Amino acid sequence: MSDLVQPTFAPIASCAGRTGVWRPIGFVMSMFELWFDDQLVARLRSTRAMMRMGSELTTAEGTWEFARRSFWSTGFEVRRQGQDTALAEYEPNTWLGFVYTGSGTIQFDSGARFSLRRTDFWAGRYVILNDSDLPVLTVQPSWLALRRGVKIVLDASSARVPETPVLAGIALHVLLGRRRAHAR
């Protein structure tokens, strides 16, 4: 990322209770930035190394890498940049062991557990819920094209959830992975 100017990011907790947009940067759509009005909150950049699709998330709170566990696995690990141990894991729910159902579980090493659920089949709306089934954030791509951006709504309670920056990146990463899989 040395070829990019490193911007100043606003803390995601300051955007709780508001609606933002993951906007694609460039024609190839290999990078997205999360904006809440005029505040830049995060940047998600696609990475590919040794046949393993992944992403790098940068926020005011830090930088994380999302990497698939293996070529055949649709689940992935989240690690702090430069570290080998997983901070969190995303495990997609499957039907009969191989058909992705559109939902999954996010387990952090701190013990925090979240569910990613598809709430609207046609619109592709997803929600991330905490253990009490209360929403932390909701993502919804534009109906016509991903190029217009992905809307994200942070619940007011998300300010008290320290995992919110990573959850916002995971939501977009999963959505982009599904779009790429269907585009082939």
N, CA and C atoms as an extended XYZ file, in Angstrom:
552
Properties=species:S:1:pos:R:3:atomname:S:1:resname:S:1:resid:I:1 pbc="F F F"
N         0.817       -1.184        0.000 N   MET     1
C         0.000        0.000        0.000 CA  MET     1
C         0.862        1.248        0.000 C   MET     1
N         2.130        1.102       -0.267 N   SER     2
C         3.044        2.227       -0.237 CA  SER     2
C         2.786        3.214       -1.363 C   SER     2
N         2.132        2.788       -2.452 N   ASP     3
C         1.864        3.685       -3.565 CA  ASP     3
C         0.649        4.573       -3.328 C   ASP     3
N        -0.075        4.356       -2.245 N   LEU     4
C        -1.251        5.149       -1.938 CA  LEU     4
C        -0.949        6.160       -0.839 C   LEU     4
N        -1.573        7.312       -0.932 N   VAL     5
C        -1.468        8.290        0.138 CA  VAL     5
C        -2.295        7.770        1.304 C   VAL     5
N        -1.701        7.719        2.474 N   GLN     6
C        -2.410        7.203        3.651 CA  GLN     6
C        -3.276        8.316        4.235 C   GLN     6
N        -4.591        8.214        4.091 N   PRO     7
C        -5.478        9.262        4.603 CA  PRO     7
C        -5.658        9.153        6.119 C   PRO     7
N        -6.298       10.149        6.666 N   THR     8
C        -6.658       10.129        8.080 CA  THR     8
C        -8.057        9.559        8.194 C   THR     8
N        -8.222        8.544        9.041 N   PHE     9
C        -9.504        7.891        9.216 CA  PHE     9
C       -10.173        8.373       10.499 C   PHE     9
N       -11.488        8.573       10.430 N   ALA    10
C       -12.272        8.893       11.627 CA  ALA    10
C       -12.611        7.588       12.339 C   ALA    10
N       -12.705        7.595       13.663 N   PRO    11
C       -13.090        6.368       14.369 CA  PRO    11
C       -14.522        5.956       14.006 C   PRO    11
N       -14.719        4.668       13.802 N   ILE    12
C       -16.042        4.186       13.395 CA  ILE    12
C       -17.074        4.382       14.509 C   ILE    12
N       -16.641        4.390       15.762 N   ALA    13
C       -17.568        4.583       16.883 CA  ALA    13
C       -18.256        5.949       16.814 C   ALA    13
N       -17.601        6.925       16.193 N   SER    14
C       -18.202        8.264       16.075 CA  SER    14
C       -19.343        8.288       15.061 C   SER    14
N       -19.514        7.199       14.307 N   CYS    15
C       -20.555        7.131       13.273 CA  CYS    15
C       -21.727        6.244       13.685 C   CYS    15
N       -21.758        5.803       14.934 N   ALA    16
C       -22.847        4.925       15.406 CA  ALA    16
C       -24.190        5.615       15.235 C   ALA    16
N       -25.175        4.845       14.776 N   GLY    17
C       -26.514        5.378       14.557 CA  GLY    17
C       -26.670        6.091       13.223 C   GLY    17
N       -25.673        6.013       12.360 N   ARG    18
C       -25.723        6.719       11.076 CA  ARG    18
C       -25.614        5.742        9.912 C   ARG    18
N       -25.871        6.253        8.713 N   THR    19
C       -25.780        5.467        7.489 CA  THR    19
C       -24.599        5.956        6.672 C   THR    19
N       -23.789        5.018        6.213 N   GLY    20
C       -22.642        5.338        5.377 CA  GLY    20
C       -22.675        4.523        4.103 C   GLY    20
N       -21.638        4.697        3.278 N   VAL    21
C       -21.562        3.984        2.003 CA  VAL    21
C       -20.138        3.501        1.771 C   VAL    21
N       -20.019        2.192        1.448 N   TRP    22
C       -18.756        1.658        0.944 CA  TRP    22
C       -18.722        2.031       -0.529 C   TRP    22
N       -17.817        2.931       -0.936 N   ARG    23
C       -17.730        3.390       -2.327 CA  ARG    23
C       -16.543        2.741       -3.026 C   ARG    23
N       -16.764        2.241       -4.246 N   PRO    24
C       -15.634        1.670       -4.996 CA  PRO    24
C       -14.703        2.783       -5.462 C   PRO    24
N       -13.413        2.491       -5.432 N   ILE    25
C       -12.402        3.433       -5.894 CA  ILE    25
C       -11.773        2.834       -7.144 C   ILE    25
N       -11.877        3.527       -8.246 N   GLY    26
C       -11.289        3.046       -9.493 CA  GLY    26
C       -12.229        2.157      -10.283 C   GLY    26
N       -11.827        1.855      -11.490 N   PHE    27
C       -12.660        1.094      -12.408 CA  PHE    27
C       -12.726       -0.388      -12.053 C   PHE    27
N       -11.636       -0.961      -11.577 N   VAL    28
C       -11.558       -2.392      -11.327 CA  VAL    28
C       -12.313       -2.801      -10.064 C   VAL    28
N       -12.603       -1.860       -9.199 N   MET    29
C       -13.316       -2.102       -7.937 CA  MET    29
C       -12.534       -3.061       -7.035 C   MET    29
N       -11.227       -2.873       -6.963 N   SER    30
C       -10.419       -3.691       -6.063 CA  SER    30
C       -10.211       -2.990       -4.726 C   SER    30
N       -10.756       -1.778       -4.610 N   MET    31
C       -10.651       -1.045       -3.362 CA  MET    31
C       -11.959       -0.292       -3.108 C   MET    31
N       -12.371       -0.308       -1.844 N   PHE    32
C       -13.571        0.414       -1.419 CA  PHE    32
C       -13.213        1.276       -0.220 C   PHE    32
N       -13.872        2.431       -0.115 N   GLU    33
C       -13.714        3.290        1.057 CA  GLU    33
C       -15.074        3.487        1.703 C   GLU    33
N       -15.089        3.461        3.031 N   LEU    34
C       -16.317        3.652        3.793 CA  LEU    34
C       -16.415        5.104        4.214 C   LEU    34
N       -17.460        5.775        3.737 N   TRP    35
C       -17.685        7.195        4.029 CA  TRP    35
C       -19.001        7.370        4.785 C   TRP    35
N       -18.972        8.177        5.807 N   PHE    36
C       -20.164        8.650        6.510 CA  PHE    36
C       -20.169       10.156        6.322 C   PHE    36
N       -21.043       10.633        5.446 N   ASP    37
C       -21.056       12.041        5.026 CA  ASP    37
C       -19.671       12.394        4.499 C   ASP    37
N       -18.969       13.316        5.134 N   ASP    38
C       -17.637       13.714        4.662 CA  ASP    38
C       -16.508       13.085        5.477 C   ASP    38
N       -16.812       12.061        6.269 N   GLN    39
C       -15.809       11.397        7.096 CA  GLN    39
C       -15.400       10.061        6.479 C   GLN    39
N       -14.098        9.913        6.211 N   LEU    40
C       -13.567        8.640        5.754 CA  LEU    40
C       -13.304        7.782        6.985 C   LEU    40
N       -13.875        6.582        7.008 N   VAL    41
C       -13.804        5.721        8.187 CA  VAL    41
C       -12.938        4.488        7.945 C   VAL    41
N       -12.944        3.936        6.721 N   ALA    42
C       -12.212        2.692        6.469 CA  ALA    42
C       -11.895        2.557        4.989 C   ALA    42
N       -10.918        1.674        4.726 N   ARG    43
C       -10.563        1.326        3.353 CA  ARG    43
C       -10.373       -0.185        3.303 C   ARG    43
N       -11.016       -0.831        2.326 N   LEU    44
C       -10.873       -2.274        2.123 CA  LEU    44
C       -10.261       -2.485        0.743 C   LEU    44
N        -9.117       -3.133        0.713 N   ARG    45
C        -8.394       -3.360       -0.536 CA  ARG    45
C        -8.257       -4.855       -0.772 C   ARG    45
N        -8.635       -5.326       -1.955 N   SER    46
C        -8.512       -6.743       -2.301 CA  SER    46
C        -7.056       -7.101       -2.509 C   SER    46
N        -6.701       -8.289       -2.029 N   THR    47
C        -5.345       -8.806       -2.225 CA  THR    47
C        -5.467      -10.232       -2.732 C   THR    47
N        -4.495      -10.642       -3.510 N   ARG    48
C        -4.459      -12.026       -3.997 CA  ARG    48
C        -3.030      -12.508       -3.887 C   ARG    48
N        -2.864      -13.602       -3.190 N   ALA    49
C        -1.533      -14.172       -3.046 CA  ALA    49
C        -1.642      -15.690       -3.072 C   ALA    49
N        -0.900      -16.318       -3.959 N   MET    50
C        -0.858      -17.778       -4.018 CA  MET    50
C        -2.254      -18.407       -4.080 C   MET    50
N        -3.105      -17.912       -4.951 N   MET    51
C        -4.449      -18.460       -5.163 CA  MET    51
C        -5.366      -18.289       -3.947 C   MET    51
N        -5.016      -17.426       -3.034 N   ARG    52
C        -5.854      -17.201       -1.855 CA  ARG    52
C        -6.377      -15.781       -1.909 C   ARG    52
N        -7.657      -15.628       -2.177 N   MET    53
C        -8.251      -14.300       -2.180 CA  MET    53
C        -8.312      -13.784       -0.752 C   MET    53
N        -8.093      -12.508       -0.624 N   GLY    54
C        -8.168      -11.891        0.686 CA  GLY    54
C        -8.386      -10.401        0.545 C   GLY    54
N        -8.362       -9.726        1.668 N   SER    55
C        -8.530       -8.284        1.697 CA  SER    55
C        -7.720       -7.717        2.838 C   SER    55
N        -7.452       -6.419        2.732 N   GLU    56
C        -6.777       -5.699        3.797 CA  GLU    56
C        -7.678       -4.544        4.204 C   GLU    56
N        -8.019       -4.481        5.479 N   LEU    57
C        -8.894       -3.447        6.020 CA  LEU    57
C        -8.069       -2.483        6.851 C   LEU    57
N        -8.188       -1.190        6.555 N   THR    58
C        -7.491       -0.161        7.319 CA  THR    58
C        -8.517        0.806        7.894 C   THR    58
N        -8.425        1.047        9.206 N   THR    59
C        -9.311        1.977        9.904 CA  THR    59
C        -8.471        2.793       10.883 C   THR    59
N        -9.114        3.707       11.590 N   ALA    60
C        -8.422        4.463       12.636 CA  ALA    60
C        -7.973        3.529       13.755 C   ALA    60
N        -8.668        2.411       13.914 N   GLU    61
C        -8.373        1.471       14.991 CA  GLU    61
C        -7.235        0.501       14.658 C   GLU    61
N        -6.854        0.391       13.392 N   GLY    62
C        -5.770       -0.506       13.011 CA  GLY    62
C        -5.945       -1.063       11.610 C   GLY    62
N        -5.077       -2.020       11.273 N   THR    63
C        -5.106       -2.679        9.964 CA  THR    63
C        -5.218       -4.184       10.180 C   THR    63
N        -6.105       -4.817        9.404 N   TRP    64
C        -6.359       -6.251        9.507 CA  TRP    64
C        -6.264       -6.877        8.129 C   TRP    64
N        -5.931       -8.147        8.112 N   GLU    65
C        -5.888       -8.924        6.871 CA  GLU    65
C        -6.945      -10.015        6.948 C   GLU    65
N        -7.703      -10.182        5.883 N   PHE    66
C        -8.686      -11.258        5.765 CA  PHE    66
C        -8.111      -12.245        4.755 C   PHE    66
N        -7.961      -13.499        5.157 N   ALA    67
C        -7.384      -14.498        4.255 CA  ALA    67
C        -8.140      -15.811        4.364 C   ALA    67
N        -8.457      -16.398        3.213 N   ARG    68
C        -9.086      -17.723        3.199 CA  ARG    68
C        -8.157      -18.735        3.820 C   ARG    68
N        -8.734      -19.701        4.506 N   ARG    69
C        -7.915      -20.722        5.164 CA  ARG    69
C        -7.250      -21.652        4.164 C   ARG    69
N        -7.937      -21.918        3.052 N   SER    70
C        -7.363      -22.760        2.006 CA  SER    70
C        -8.088      -22.467        0.698 C   SER    70
N        -7.589      -23.043       -0.379 N   PHE    71
C        -8.196      -22.824       -1.684 CA  PHE    71
C        -9.642      -23.303       -1.717 C   PHE    71
N        -9.925      -24.422       -1.066 N   TRP    72
C       -11.258      -25.015       -1.113 CA  TRP    72
C       -12.209      -24.433       -0.080 C   TRP    72
N       -11.703      -23.769        0.911 N   SER    73
C       -12.535      -23.254        1.996 CA  SER    73
C       -13.110      -21.882        1.664 C   SER    73
N       -14.374      -21.687        1.972 N   THR    74
C       -14.979      -20.364        1.797 CA  THR    74
C       -14.906      -19.552        3.087 C   THR    74
N       -14.522      -20.187        4.176 N   GLY    75
C       -14.313      -19.472        5.426 CA  GLY    75
C       -12.974      -18.746        5.384 C   GLY    75
N       -12.821      -17.767        6.265 N   PHE    76
C       -11.553      -17.035        6.296 CA  PHE    76
C       -11.213      -16.599        7.706 C   PHE    76
N        -9.941      -16.236        7.870 N   GLU    77
C        -9.430      -15.758        9.146 CA  GLU    77
C        -9.164      -14.265        9.061 C   GLU    77
N        -9.272      -13.600       10.204 N   VAL    78
C        -8.937      -12.184       10.312 CA  VAL    78
C        -7.725      -12.098       11.237 C   VAL    78
N        -6.678      -11.443       10.739 N   ARG    79
C        -5.466      -11.262       11.541 CA  ARG    79
C        -5.073       -9.796       11.537 C   ARG    79
N        -4.492       -9.344       12.645 N   ARG    80
C        -3.879       -8.017       12.644 CA  ARG    80
C        -2.730       -8.057       11.651 C   ARG    80
N        -2.509       -6.957       10.963 N   GLN    81
C        -1.462       -6.921        9.962 CA  GLN    81
C        -0.117       -7.295       10.590 C   GLN    81
N         0.573       -8.232        9.930 N   GLY    82
C         1.883       -8.655       10.379 CA  GLY    82
C         1.880       -9.740       11.439 C   GLY    82
N         0.718      -10.200       11.875 N   GLN    83
C         0.649      -11.252       12.883 CA  GLN    83
C         0.163      -12.551       12.251 C   GLN    83
N         0.573      -13.671       12.846 N   ASP    84
C         0.204      -14.976       12.310 CA  ASP    84
C        -1.023      -15.579       12.981 C   ASP    84
N        -1.366      -15.121       14.168 N   THR    85
C        -2.506      -15.704       14.882 CA  THR    85
C        -3.803      -15.019       14.474 C   THR    85
N        -4.843      -15.819       14.367 N   ALA    86
C        -6.154      -15.295       13.962 CA  ALA    86
C        -6.814      -14.556       15.120 C   ALA    86
N        -7.334      -13.381       14.814 N   LEU    87
C        -8.094      -12.580       15.762 CA  LEU    87
C        -9.564      -13.010       15.730 C   LEU    87
N       -10.010      -13.434       14.545 N   ALA    88
C       -11.395      -13.868       14.354 CA  ALA    88
C       -11.451      -14.832       13.181 C   ALA    88
N       -12.540      -15.594       13.126 N   GLU    89
C       -12.779      -16.503       12.006 CA  GLU    89
C       -14.220      -16.373       11.543 C   GLU    89
N       -14.392      -16.389       10.225 N   TYR    90
C       -15.729      -16.406        9.632 CA  TYR    90
C       -15.960      -17.798        9.069 C   TYR    90
N       -17.046      -18.406        9.493 N   GLU    91
C       -17.422      -19.735        9.015 CA  GLU    91
C       -18.800      -19.640        8.361 C   GLU    91
N       -18.869      -19.799        7.032 N   PRO    92
C       -20.168      -19.723        6.366 CA  PRO    92
C       -21.030      -20.936        6.684 C   PRO    92
N       -22.328      -20.723        6.775 N   ASN    93
C       -23.263      -21.833        6.949 CA  ASN    93
C       -23.493      -22.463        5.582 C   ASN    93
N       -23.504      -23.779        5.548 N   THR    94
C       -23.723      -24.483        4.286 CA  THR    94
C       -24.849      -25.499        4.442 C   THR    94
N       -25.426      -25.872        3.322 N   TRP    95
C       -26.476      -26.880        3.285 CA  TRP    95
C       -25.857      -28.121        2.654 C   TRP    95
N       -25.932      -29.233        3.307 N   LEU    96
C       -25.337      -30.490        2.862 CA  LEU    96
C       -23.813      -30.389        2.723 C   LEU    96
N       -23.222      -29.427        3.422 N   GLY    97
C       -21.776      -29.322        3.451 CA  GLY    97
C       -21.117      -28.584        2.308 C   GLY    97
N       -21.866      -28.175        1.276 N   PHE    98
C       -21.192      -27.513        0.165 CA  PHE    98
C       -21.974      -26.359       -0.458 C   PHE    98
N       -23.237      -26.173       -0.167 N   VAL    99
C       -24.013      -25.086       -0.755 CA  VAL    99
C       -24.129      -23.963        0.266 C   VAL    99
N       -23.531      -22.807       -0.056 N   TYR   100
C       -23.547      -21.668        0.848 CA  TYR   100
C       -24.973      -21.128        0.972 C   TYR   100
N       -25.432      -20.903        2.204 N   THR   101
C       -26.810      -20.474        2.433 CA  THR   101
C       -26.965      -18.967        2.551 C   THR   101
N       -25.873      -18.213        2.525 N   GLY   102
C       -25.969      -16.757        2.621 CA  GLY   102
C       -25.793      -16.230        4.025 C   GLY   102
N       -25.479      -17.078        4.959 N   SER   103
C       -25.275      -16.626        6.330 CA  SER   103
C       -24.034      -17.303        6.894 C   SER   103
N       -23.617      -16.862        8.073 N   GLY   104
C       -22.431      -17.458        8.671 CA  GLY   104
C       -22.218      -16.972       10.091 C   GLY   104
N       -21.144      -17.446       10.702 N   THR   105
C       -20.813      -17.110       12.080 CA  THR   105
C       -19.435      -16.470       12.132 C   THR   105
N       -19.321      -15.414       12.917 N   ILE   106
C       -18.056      -14.723       13.122 CA  ILE   106
C       -17.677      -14.913       14.583 C   ILE   106
N       -16.561      -15.599       14.814 N   GLN   107
C       -16.110      -15.897       16.178 CA  GLN   107
C       -14.783      -15.190       16.430 C   GLN   107
N       -14.737      -14.326       17.449 N   PHE   108
C       -13.513      -13.627       17.825 CA  PHE   108
C       -12.799      -14.397       18.922 C   PHE   108
N       -11.483      -14.257       18.987 N   ASP   109
C       -10.720      -14.955       20.023 CA  ASP   109
C       -11.012      -14.394       21.414 C   ASP   109
N       -11.626      -13.215       21.495 N   SER   110
C       -12.016      -12.633       22.780 CA  SER   110
C       -13.267      -13.307       23.355 C   SER   110
N       -13.912      -14.149       22.540 N   GLY   111
C       -15.136      -14.828       22.966 CA  GLY   111
C       -16.389      -14.226       22.341 C   GLY   111
N       -16.271      -13.020       21.780 N   ALA   112
C       -17.428      -12.388       21.130 CA  ALA   112
C       -17.826      -13.198       19.902 C   ALA   112
N       -19.129      -13.356       19.715 N   ARG   113
C       -19.659      -14.159       18.609 CA  ARG   113
C       -20.780      -13.371       17.937 C   ARG   113
N       -20.757      -13.361       16.613 N   PHE   114
C       -21.750      -12.631       15.837 CA  PHE   114
C       -22.271      -13.521       14.720 C   PHE   114
N       -23.475      -13.218       14.254 N   SER   115
C       -24.080      -13.943       13.135 CA  SER   115
C       -24.262      -12.992       11.966 C   SER   115
N       -23.884      -13.448       10.797 N   LEU   116
C       -24.154      -12.722        9.563 CA  LEU   116
C       -25.334      -13.418        8.920 C   LEU   116
N       -26.422      -12.692        8.731 N   ARG   117
C       -27.629      -13.303        8.151 CA  ARG   117
C       -28.124      -12.497        6.962 C   ARG   117
N       -28.546      -13.218        5.970 N   ARG   118
C       -29.181      -12.584        4.811 CA  ARG   118
C       -30.648      -12.393        5.169 C   ARG   118
N       -31.108      -11.160        5.129 N   THR   119
C       -32.482      -10.871        5.550 CA  THR   119
C       -33.438      -10.656        4.390 C   THR   119
N       -32.893      -10.447        3.200 N   ASP   120
C       -33.740      -10.180        2.047 CA  ASP   120
C       -33.108      -10.852        0.829 C   ASP   120
N       -33.734      -11.909        0.331 N   PHE   121
C       -33.168      -12.681       -0.763 CA  PHE   121
C       -32.955      -11.846       -2.019 C   PHE   121
N       -33.945      -11.074       -2.431 N   TRP   122
C       -33.871      -10.353       -3.693 CA  TRP   122
C       -32.951       -9.152       -3.620 C   TRP   122
N       -32.991       -8.409       -2.531 N   ALA   123
C       -32.171       -7.198       -2.430 CA  ALA   123
C       -30.762       -7.487       -1.926 C   ALA   123
N       -30.536       -8.659       -1.372 N   GLY   124
C       -29.208       -8.991       -0.889 CA  GLY   124
C       -28.822       -8.274        0.390 C   GLY   124
N       -29.791       -7.929        1.205 N   ARG   125
C       -29.519       -7.223        2.460 CA  ARG   125
C       -29.015       -8.216        3.505 C   ARG   125
N       -27.950       -7.822        4.215 N   TYR   126
C       -27.373       -8.640        5.274 CA  TYR   126
C       -27.375       -7.847        6.568 C   TYR   126
N       -27.466       -8.564        7.680 N   VAL   127
C       -27.388       -7.942        8.991 CA  VAL   127
C       -26.412       -8.752        9.841 C   VAL   127
N       -25.638       -8.049       10.652 N   ILE   128
C       -24.766       -8.719       11.616 CA  ILE   128
C       -25.392       -8.529       12.985 C   ILE   128
N       -25.653       -9.673       13.640 N   LEU   129
C       -26.315       -9.679       14.942 CA  LEU   129
C       -25.348      -10.138       16.020 C   LEU   129
N       -25.534       -9.604       17.234 N   ASN   130
C       -24.714      -10.076       18.355 CA  ASN   130
C       -25.339      -11.340       18.934 C   ASN   130
N       -24.785      -11.851       20.038 N   ASP   131
C       -25.286      -13.083       20.659 CA  ASP   131
C       -26.739      -12.987       21.119 C   ASP   131
N       -27.190      -11.772       21.396 N   SER   132
C       -28.574      -11.570       21.835 CA  SER   132
C       -29.522      -11.339       20.664 C   SER   132
N       -29.057      -11.586       19.446 N   ASP   133
C       -29.821      -11.359       18.210 CA  ASP   133
C       -30.232       -9.907       18.012 C   ASP   133
N       -29.426       -8.980       18.510 N   LEU   134
C       -29.651       -7.548       18.287 CA  LEU   134
C       -28.720       -7.083       17.178 C   LEU   134
N       -29.217       -6.243       16.255 N   PRO   135
C       -28.384       -5.829       15.122 CA  PRO   135
C       -27.242       -4.897       15.539 C   PRO   135
N       -26.084       -5.133       14.954 N   VAL   136
C       -24.937       -4.242       15.136 CA  VAL   136
C       -24.802       -3.367       13.896 C   VAL   136
N       -24.949       -3.988       12.711 N   LEU   137
C       -24.912       -3.236       11.462 CA  LEU   137
C       -25.663       -3.980       10.376 C   LEU   137
N       -26.065       -3.235        9.357 N   THR   138
C       -26.788       -3.783        8.209 CA  THR   138
C       -26.085       -3.299        6.948 C   THR   138
N       -25.943       -4.173        5.964 N   VAL   139
C       -25.371       -3.781        4.673 CA  VAL   139
C       -26.346       -4.120        3.560 C   VAL   139
N       -26.396       -3.225        2.568 N   GLN   140
C       -27.275       -3.456        1.428 CA  GLN   140
C       -26.644       -2.861        0.183 C   GLN   140
N       -26.314       -3.712       -0.803 N   PRO   141
C       -25.763       -3.188       -2.047 CA  PRO   141
C       -26.848       -2.483       -2.856 C   PRO   141
N       -26.397       -1.630       -3.762 N   SER   142
C       -27.323       -0.985       -4.679 CA  SER   142
C       -27.993       -2.060       -5.518 C   SER   142
N       -29.252       -1.906       -5.798 N   TRP   143
C       -29.990       -2.909       -6.552 CA  TRP   143
C       -29.434       -3.064       -7.965 C   TRP   143
N       -29.043       -1.958       -8.582 N   LEU   144
C       -28.598       -2.014       -9.972 CA  LEU   144
C       -27.155       -2.462      -10.131 C   LEU   144
N       -26.265       -1.977       -9.274 N   ALA   145
C       -24.862       -2.330       -9.473 CA  ALA   145
C       -24.051       -2.068       -8.216 C   ALA   145
N       -23.054       -2.902       -8.030 N   LEU   146
C       -22.131       -2.733       -6.915 CA  LEU   146
C       -21.314       -1.456       -7.106 C   LEU   146
N       -21.179       -1.029       -8.347 N   ARG   147
C       -20.404        0.170       -8.661 CA  ARG   147
C       -20.961        1.416       -7.958 C   ARG   147
N       -22.229        1.426       -7.638 N   ARG   148
C       -22.822        2.580       -6.961 CA  ARG   148
C       -22.511        2.595       -5.471 C   ARG   148
N       -22.030        1.482       -4.957 N   GLY   149
C       -21.667        1.423       -3.551 CA  GLY   149
C       -22.562        0.491       -2.761 C   GLY   149
N       -22.147        0.273       -1.538 N   VAL   150
C       -22.878       -0.596       -0.622 CA  VAL   150
C       -23.229        0.222        0.612 C   VAL   150
N       -24.516        0.332        0.856 N   LYS   151
C       -24.976        1.104        2.010 CA  LYS   151
C       -24.755        0.302        3.288 C   LYS   151
N       -24.287        0.985        4.339 N   ILE   152
C       -24.089        0.345        5.632 CA  ILE   152
C       -24.745        1.211        6.705 C   ILE   152
N       -25.533        0.576        7.543 N   VAL   153
C       -26.224        1.271        8.629 CA  VAL   153
C       -25.677        0.730        9.944 C   VAL   153
N       -25.064        1.605       10.727 N   LEU   154
C       -24.558        1.209       12.039 CA  LEU   154
C       -25.636        1.458       13.076 C   LEU   154
N       -25.952        0.453       13.849 N   ASP   155
C       -26.897        0.618       14.943 CA  ASP   155
C       -26.270        1.530       15.994 C   ASP   155
N       -27.092        2.235       16.754 N   ALA   156
C       -26.581        3.129       17.796 CA  ALA   156
C       -25.737        2.371       18.822 C   ALA   156
N       -26.062        1.101       19.039 N   SER   157
C       -25.315        0.291       20.010 CA  SER   157
C       -23.932       -0.108       19.510 C   SER   157
N       -23.645        0.093       18.230 N   SER   158
C       -22.358       -0.328       17.670 CA  SER   158
C       -21.179        0.441       18.264 C   SER   158
N       -21.431        1.612       18.837 N   ALA   159
C       -20.357        2.385       19.468 CA  ALA   159
C       -19.768        1.636       20.659 C   ALA   159
N       -20.570        0.765       21.279 N   ARG   160
C       -20.112        0.003       22.447 CA  ARG   160
C       -19.545       -1.371       22.075 C   ARG   160
N       -19.476       -1.675       20.787 N   VAL   161
C       -18.972       -2.971       20.320 CA  VAL   161
C       -17.577       -2.757       19.732 C   VAL   161
N       -16.523       -3.179       20.443 N   PRO   162
C       -15.161       -2.921       19.953 CA  PRO   162
C       -14.834       -3.618       18.635 C   PRO   162
N       -15.585       -4.628       18.268 N   GLU   163
C       -15.328       -5.371       17.027 CA  GLU   163
C       -15.973       -4.722       15.801 C   GLU   163
N       -16.692       -3.620       15.964 N   THR   164
C       -17.426       -2.996       14.864 CA  THR   164
C       -16.561       -2.688       13.645 C   THR   164
N       -15.342       -2.141       13.777 N   PRO   165
C       -14.550       -1.882       12.560 CA  PRO   165
C       -14.295       -3.151       11.748 C   PRO   165
N       -13.968       -4.234       12.423 N   VAL   166
C       -13.705       -5.495       11.732 CA  VAL   166
C       -15.001       -6.053       11.138 C   VAL   166
N       -16.097       -5.943       11.862 N   LEU   167
C       -17.387       -6.445       11.362 CA  LEU   167
C       -17.800       -5.715       10.087 C   LEU   167
N       -17.567       -4.406       10.020 N   ALA   168
C       -17.911       -3.637        8.816 CA  ALA   168
C       -17.103       -4.140        7.619 C   ALA   168
N       -15.831       -4.455        7.846 N   GLY   169
C       -14.996       -4.993        6.770 CA  GLY   169
C       -15.392       -6.397        6.375 C   GLY   169
N       -15.718       -7.224        7.349 N   ILE   170
C       -16.139       -8.601        7.063 CA  ILE   170
C       -17.407       -8.603        6.218 C   ILE   170
N       -18.351       -7.742        6.552 N   ALA   171
C       -19.614       -7.691        5.808 CA  ALA   171
C       -19.362       -7.404        4.327 C   ALA   171
N       -18.519       -6.418        4.037 N   LEU   172
C       -18.236       -6.103        2.640 CA  LEU   172
C       -17.413       -7.209        1.988 C   LEU   172
N       -16.445       -7.749        2.702 N   HIS   173
C       -15.607       -8.821        2.158 CA  HIS   173
C       -16.453      -10.034        1.743 C   HIS   173
N       -17.401      -10.421        2.590 N   VAL   174
C       -18.283      -11.555        2.269 CA  VAL   174
C       -19.152      -11.219        1.060 C   VAL   174
N       -19.704      -10.025        1.036 N   LEU   175
C       -20.558       -9.610       -0.077 CA  LEU   175
C       -19.767       -9.598       -1.384 C   LEU   175
N       -18.551       -9.075       -1.372 N   LEU   176
C       -17.729       -9.048       -2.583 CA  LEU   176
C       -17.357      -10.455       -3.022 C   LEU   176
N       -17.069      -11.329       -2.071 N   GLY   177
C       -16.749      -12.715       -2.402 CA  GLY   177
C       -17.904      -13.421       -3.078 C   GLY   177
N       -19.105      -13.163       -2.612 N   ARG   178
C       -20.289      -13.767       -3.239 CA  ARG   178
C       -20.480      -13.212       -4.637 C   ARG   178
N       -20.270      -11.918       -4.821 N   ARG   179
C       -20.432      -11.317       -6.155 CA  ARG   179
C       -19.405      -11.880       -7.128 C   ARG   179
N       -18.153      -12.014       -6.679 N   ARG   180
C       -17.105      -12.555       -7.552 CA  ARG   180
C       -17.382      -14.009       -7.917 C   ARG   180
N       -17.876      -14.776       -6.975 N   ALA   181
C       -18.164      -16.196       -7.229 CA  ALA   181
C       -19.260      -16.342       -8.271 C   ALA   181
N       -20.249      -15.458       -8.243 N   HIS   182
C       -21.360      -15.548       -9.200 CA  HIS   182
C       -21.007      -14.949      -10.555 C   HIS   182
N       -19.940      -14.124      -10.593 N   ALA   183
C       -19.546      -13.489      -11.848 CA  ALA   183
C       -18.749      -14.431      -12.746 C   ALA   183
N       -18.278      -15.553      -12.200 N   ARG   184
C       -17.430      -16.471      -12.987 CA  ARG   184
C       -18.236      -17.358      -13.866 C   ARG   184
